[in-house]
Amino acid sequence: MANPKPDHIEFAGDYKLDNVFLHNHMGEITDIKKVMVELNIYESIYKNSLTGNIVIADAQNLISKLEINGTERISFKLSTPGSIGTRAGVDASLETGHPFHVYKITDRKQLKPGTLLYTLHFASREFMRNLRTKVSQAYDGRPDTAVLKILMDKNYLESKKEISFEPCGNSKKIVIPNLRPYDAINMIAKEAMPEKSNGVGYYFYETTKGIYFRSWENMVSVRGSYDRPIKQDFYYMPMNVNDKTIEDKINHDYKSVESYKFINNFHDIAANTLQGTYGHNVITHNLFDKSYKKTNYNYFAEYGKTKHTEVANEKSNRERYAVAAGSIVDEDDKKMSDYNESRVSLQSTTQFLHDKNTGTSYGLDVSQEGSKLAESISQQSQIINGTALHMVVKGQSYLEAGDLIKFNLLAVDEKNVNGEQDPQYSGKYIITKIRHQINSTKYTMAIEAAKDSTKRGFTVNDFKLERNNNFPTLRNTYSAEEPDFY
């Protein structure tokens, strides 16, 4: 059971959850914690809203007595005992937080005579506001100011939550053509550029702590110049309950990884090549003066200009490449980034569309539009198709999507007596997804994390593949095959 003492942790995975209230459409409030089998909360840097569900074993026929129909609200406070601060837990209370809205009931079945089992699905208020409103408006200025207006406007999302945003360095005219608020913000996010770093593209997402509009570089660095502090150190190590050398058993267990697997062991070379991660030719067509420009993106040359998980404060991050980009990869003696025809994109832009001598995509000089598009695509692909880690740990309510963590993984080697860490897959990761899972006995978290660089990098050399000098064999099927008439 959850610890009855609010400020004392009995064990790693302990939690404080006093009540789970269901507010129905008639104003009645019922505590459903005793009939709750499991509570799940989902957050992700790829999702605009916070969502979750509650599995209920109902022996009181609450679904009929309370007339549950998908218009209810759910309120509660969840925290790790002893955690301090307003951002240390999940506050969905009616008094100080933001209750969730029920929108669906699924999987209703009779578990046994007199007991129903069903799942209530809920989401944040902004999730429902997004479905009910549309944005038809023009904004002029920095993209982040337009996003803030959409989030706070009483005619759109009207959010009352804490909004964390990264100031943009570009400015442009933005016209929203009757889109849902989330679609409008996602459209703006693609062309937003940080003020303090060289990246392109923002993430718009919601966590248990609030709403974020920020770049990947803001997740790995502070103000685009300094290493961001690690929120938690995790270790894959045996959990020996009888080890008397461990002074702080609870803290030790919080850092322990129960299980892990790599969803991607390294960058998906095929997918990333196709998407233009390493080499990309962008043809920018200026509709105003009918000119065009070709821009070749080179991962090897551009990598050090942006911030990455392992190094955020160095001018050059070349030794931390996620792949051995500088090595020769084929018999034609070319490197991975030399194939700029891997992806060819045509980008239309123009000047003076809104009486400004700038391009329409990023609000920059038209000559820079192509390079920024290629940069944005490469950066997104490195994250989505890069090294991805899934692990299960004890529940820690102060963690959220977008946090920087460290995964300490020992190199799997019989001779590793000194405890050396894996040079590629240990190190810093950004939490991309979290599933908070609470049942009657414990609180656990399933975490997905990603990285776009390596702890030590790969060895790069000019080793050339042995060339095959044979000629292809041609076989004419008409002359090679005799007809069989019999």
CORQUI-V258746 format. One record per residue. N is the residue number from 1. RES is the residue in one letter. OMEGA is omega in whole degrees, -180 to 180 (* if undefined). NEAR is the number of other ideal C-beta (glycine too) atoms within 10 Angstrom. Layout:
BEGIN
N_RES_OMEGA_NEAR / N_RES_OMEGA_NEAR
END
This chain:
BEGIN
1_M_176_9 / 2_A_-176_19 / 3_N_178_17 / 4_P_178_10 / 5_K_-169_11 / 6_P_-174_11 / 7_D_-178_11 / 8_H_180_11 / 9_I_177_18 / 10_E_-177_13 / 11_F_176_11 / 12_A_-174_22 / 13_G_175_21 / 14_D_-180_21 / 15_Y_176_25 / 16_K_178_22 / 17_L_-173_19 / 18_D_-176_13 / 19_N_169_13 / 20_V_-175_22 / 21_F_173_18 / 22_L_180_23 / 23_H_-179_19 / 24_N_-173_18 / 25_H_178_13 / 26_M_180_7 / 27_G_179_6 / 28_E_-179_12 / 29_I_-178_13 / 30_T_176_17 / 31_D_-177_13 / 32_I_-177_19 / 33_K_-177_17 / 34_K_179_10 / 35_V_-180_19 / 36_M_176_19 / 37_V_-177_13 / 38_E_176_14 / 39_L_179_24 / 40_N_175_18 / 41_I_-177_23 / 42_Y_174_18 / 43_E_-176_25 / 44_S_176_21 / 45_I_178_24 / 46_Y_-179_13 / 47_K_-179_19 / 48_N_-175_22 / 49_S_172_19 / 50_L_180_28 / 51_T_178_18 / 52_G_177_21 / 53_N_176_22 / 54_I_175_25 / 55_V_-174_16 / 56_I_171_23 / 57_A_-168_15 / 58_D_177_20 / 59_A_-178_13 / 60_Q_-178_15 / 61_N_180_11 / 62_L_-177_18 / 63_I_178_16 / 64_S_-177_10 / 65_K_-180_12 / 66_L_-179_20 / 67_E_-180_13 / 68_I_-176_20 / 69_N_178_11 / 70_G_178_13 / 71_T_-176_13 / 72_E_171_23 / 73_R_179_19 / 74_I_-180_20 / 75_S_178_19 / 76_F_172_25 / 77_K_180_18 / 78_L_178_23 / 79_S_170_21 / 80_T_-177_22 / 81_P_180_18 / 82_G_179_15 / 83_S_-172_15 / 84_I_175_10 / 85_G_-179_9 / 86_T_-179_10 / 87_R_-175_15 / 88_A_-178_16 / 89_G_178_22 / 90_V_-178_24 / 91_D_176_20 / 92_A_-179_24 / 93_S_-180_16 / 94_L_-174_13 / 95_E_-173_7 / 96_T_-175_9 / 97_G_-175_17 / 98_H_-179_20 / 99_P_177_19 / 100_F_180_26 / 101_H_176_20 / 102_V_-180_23 / 103_Y_-177_16 / 104_K_173_11 / 105_I_-178_17 / 106_T_172_9 / 107_D_178_10 / 108_R_178_12 / 109_K_179_8 / 110_Q_-178_9 / 111_L_177_13 / 112_K_-180_9 / 113_P_178_6 / 114_G_-178_10 / 115_T_175_14 / 116_L_175_19 / 117_L_179_15 / 118_Y_-176_18 / 119_T_173_16 / 120_L_178_24 / 121_H_-179_18 / 122_F_179_25 / 123_A_180_21 / 124_S_179_24 / 125_R_-179_19 / 126_E_177_23 / 127_F_-180_20 / 128_M_177_18 / 129_R_180_20 / 130_N_-180_22 / 131_L_-171_11 / 132_R_-175_10 / 133_T_176_16 / 134_K_179_16 / 135_V_174_24 / 136_S_-172_10 / 137_Q_176_18 / 138_A_178_11 / 139_Y_-179_19 / 140_D_180_13 / 141_G_-179_15 / 142_R_-180_20 / 143_P_-178_28 / 144_D_178_22 / 145_T_176_15 / 146_A_179_24 / 147_V_180_26 / 148_L_179_17 / 149_K_178_14 / 150_I_-179_23 / 151_L_-173_22 / 152_M_-177_13 / 153_D_-179_15 / 154_K_178_7 / 155_N_-179_12 / 156_Y_-175_23 / 157_L_179_28 / 158_E_-179_15 / 159_S_177_21 / 160_K_-179_11 / 161_K_175_17 / 162_E_-178_12 / 163_I_177_15 / 164_S_-178_14 / 165_F_176_19 / 166_E_-180_23 / 167_P_-180_14 / 168_C_179_24 / 169_G_179_20 / 170_N_-179_20 / 171_S_-177_17 / 172_K_174_25 / 173_K_-177_16 / 174_I_179_21 / 175_V_-180_11 / 176_I_-175_21 / 177_P_175_12 / 178_N_180_10 / 179_L_171_16 / 180_R_-176_19 / 181_P_179_26 / 182_Y_179_20 / 183_D_179_16 / 184_A_-179_25 / 185_I_178_27 / 186_N_177_16 / 187_M_179_15 / 188_I_-176_22 / 189_A_-178_20 / 190_K_-174_15 / 191_E_178_23 / 192_A_-179_31 / 193_M_-178_24 / 194_P_179_26 / 195_E_-171_14 / 196_K_180_17 / 197_S_-172_22 / 198_N_-178_18 / 199_G_178_25 / 200_V_177_27 / 201_G_-179_19 / 202_Y_172_27 / 203_Y_177_25 / 204_F_-175_21 / 205_Y_180_22 / 206_E_176_25 / 207_T_178_23 / 208_T_-179_23 / 209_K_-179_25 / 210_G_-176_15 / 211_I_-178_24 / 212_Y_169_22 / 213_F_-171_23 / 214_R_179_21 / 215_S_175_27 / 216_W_-178_27 / 217_E_176_23 / 218_N_177_25 / 219_M_-176_23 / 220_V_-177_26 / 221_S_175_25 / 222_V_-179_13 / 223_R_176_14 / 224_G_-175_21 / 225_S_-172_11 / 226_Y_177_11 / 227_D_176_16 / 228_R_179_20 / 229_P_178_8 / 230_I_-177_13 / 231_K_180_15 / 232_Q_174_17 / 233_D_177_11 / 234_F_-180_22 / 235_Y_170_14 / 236_Y_-175_15 / 237_M_179_13 / 238_P_180_6 / 239_M_-178_13 / 240_N_-175_11 / 241_V_-178_7 / 242_N_-180_5 / 243_D_-176_10 / 244_K_179_7 / 245_T_179_5 / 246_I_-177_14 / 247_E_-179_7 / 248_D_-175_9 / 249_K_-177_15 / 250_I_179_15 / 251_N_177_12 / 252_H_-178_16 / 253_D_177_17 / 254_Y_-180_19 / 255_K_-177_18 / 256_S_177_16 / 257_V_-179_19 / 258_E_178_15 / 259_S_178_10 / 260_Y_171_16 / 261_K_176_10 / 262_F_177_13 / 263_I_170_11 / 264_N_180_14 / 265_N_173_12 / 266_F_-179_16 / 267_H_174_21 / 268_D_-173_17 / 269_I_-179_14 / 270_A_-179_9 / 271_A_-178_13 / 272_N_176_24 / 273_T_-180_19 / 274_L_-177_13 / 275_Q_177_19 / 276_G_-179_24 / 277_T_-175_30 / 278_Y_178_28 / 279_G_-173_24 / 280_H_177_28 / 281_N_180_19 / 282_V_176_24 / 283_I_-180_14 / 284_T_-179_24 / 285_H_179_16 / 286_N_-177_18 / 287_L_-176_13 / 288_F_-178_14 / 289_D_176_9 / 290_K_178_7 / 291_S_176_11 / 292_Y_-179_13 / 293_K_176_17 / 294_K_179_11 / 295_T_179_21 / 296_N_178_16 / 297_Y_-179_25 / 298_N_-178_18 / 299_Y_-177_24 / 300_F_-177_18 / 301_A_-173_12 / 302_E_-173_16 / 303_Y_-175_23 / 304_G_-178_18 / 305_K_-179_13 / 306_T_-177_24 / 307_K_-177_30 / 308_H_-172_24 / 309_T_-174_30 / 310_E_-177_22 / 311_V_-180_19 / 312_A_-174_24 / 313_N_178_13 / 314_E_180_14 / 315_K_-179_7 / 316_S_179_10 / 317_N_-170_21 / 318_R_-178_15 / 319_E_-178_15 / 320_R_179_22 / 321_Y_176_23 / 322_A_176_25 / 323_V_178_23 / 324_A_-171_17 / 325_A_-176_20 / 326_G_-179_17 / 327_S_177_17 / 328_I_-171_18 / 329_V_-179_19 / 330_D_-177_12 / 331_E_178_12 / 332_D_176_10 / 333_D_177_12 / 334_K_175_12 / 335_K_-173_20 / 336_M_-176_24 / 337_S_179_24 / 338_D_-179_18 / 339_Y_-178_18 / 340_N_175_19 / 341_E_178_11 / 342_S_174_19 / 343_R_177_22 / 344_V_-179_12 / 345_S_174_16 / 346_L_180_11 / 347_Q_178_21 / 348_S_177_14 / 349_T_179_23 / 350_T_176_16 / 351_Q_173_17 / 352_F_177_10 / 353_L_177_15 / 354_H_178_15 / 355_D_177_7 / 356_K_-178_14 / 357_N_-180_9 / 358_T_178_22 / 359_G_-175_25 / 360_T_-175_21 / 361_S_-174_23 / 362_Y_-179_25 / 363_G_-180_24 / 364_L_173_19 / 365_D_-176_11 / 366_V_-179_24 / 367_S_-179_14 / 368_Q_-173_19 / 369_E_-178_26 / 370_G_-179_27 / 371_S_180_20 / 372_K_176_24 / 373_L_-180_24 / 374_A_179_27 / 375_E_-180_23 / 376_S_-180_19 / 377_I_-179_20 / 378_S_-178_26 / 379_Q_179_23 / 380_Q_-178_17 / 381_S_179_24 / 382_Q_-178_26 / 383_I_-175_20 / 384_I_-177_18 / 385_N_-179_23 / 386_G_179_20 / 387_T_-177_24 / 388_A_-176_20 / 389_L_173_24 / 390_H_179_14 / 391_M_178_20 / 392_V_-178_15 / 393_V_175_24 / 394_K_-177_21 / 395_G_180_21 / 396_Q_-169_23 / 397_S_-179_26 / 398_Y_177_18 / 399_L_179_23 / 400_E_176_22 / 401_A_-177_27 / 402_G_179_23 / 403_D_175_21 / 404_L_179_21 / 405_I_177_20 / 406_K_179_18 / 407_F_-178_24 / 408_N_-177_16 / 409_L_179_20 / 410_L_176_15 / 411_A_-178_15 / 412_V_-176_7 / 413_D_180_9 / 414_E_-178_5 / 415_K_-177_7 / 416_N_-179_12 / 417_V_-178_7 / 418_N_178_7 / 419_G_179_8 / 420_E_-179_12 / 421_Q_178_16 / 422_D_-173_18 / 423_P_-179_14 / 424_Q_-168_19 / 425_Y_169_18 / 426_S_178_20 / 427_G_-172_21 / 428_K_178_21 / 429_Y_170_27 / 430_I_175_21 / 431_I_179_25 / 432_T_-180_23 / 433_K_174_18 / 434_I_168_26 / 435_R_174_16 / 436_H_-178_23 / 437_Q_-177_17 / 438_I_172_25 / 439_N_-174_15 / 440_S_-175_11 / 441_T_-175_10 / 442_K_-179_16 / 443_Y_179_23 / 444_T_179_19 / 445_M_170_21 / 446_A_-174_17 / 447_I_167_26 / 448_E_-177_20 / 449_A_-176_26 / 450_A_174_22 / 451_K_-179_26 / 452_D_178_28 / 453_S_-179_24 / 454_T_-177_24 / 455_K_-177_19 / 456_R_-179_14 / 457_G_180_18 / 458_F_177_17 / 459_T_-178_10 / 460_V_177_17 / 461_N_-178_9 / 462_D_178_9 / 463_F_-178_8 / 464_K_178_11 / 465_L_179_12 / 466_E_-175_6 / 467_R_177_9 / 468_N_-175_7 / 469_N_179_6 / 470_N_176_6 / 471_F_178_6 / 472_P_178_5 / 473_T_180_5 / 474_L_-178_5 / 475_R_178_8 / 476_N_-175_7 / 477_T_178_6 / 478_Y_-178_5 / 479_S_-177_7 / 480_A_-176_7 / 481_E_177_9 / 482_E_178_6 / 483_P_179_5 / 484_D_-177_5 / 485_F_-172_4 / 486_Y_*_3
END
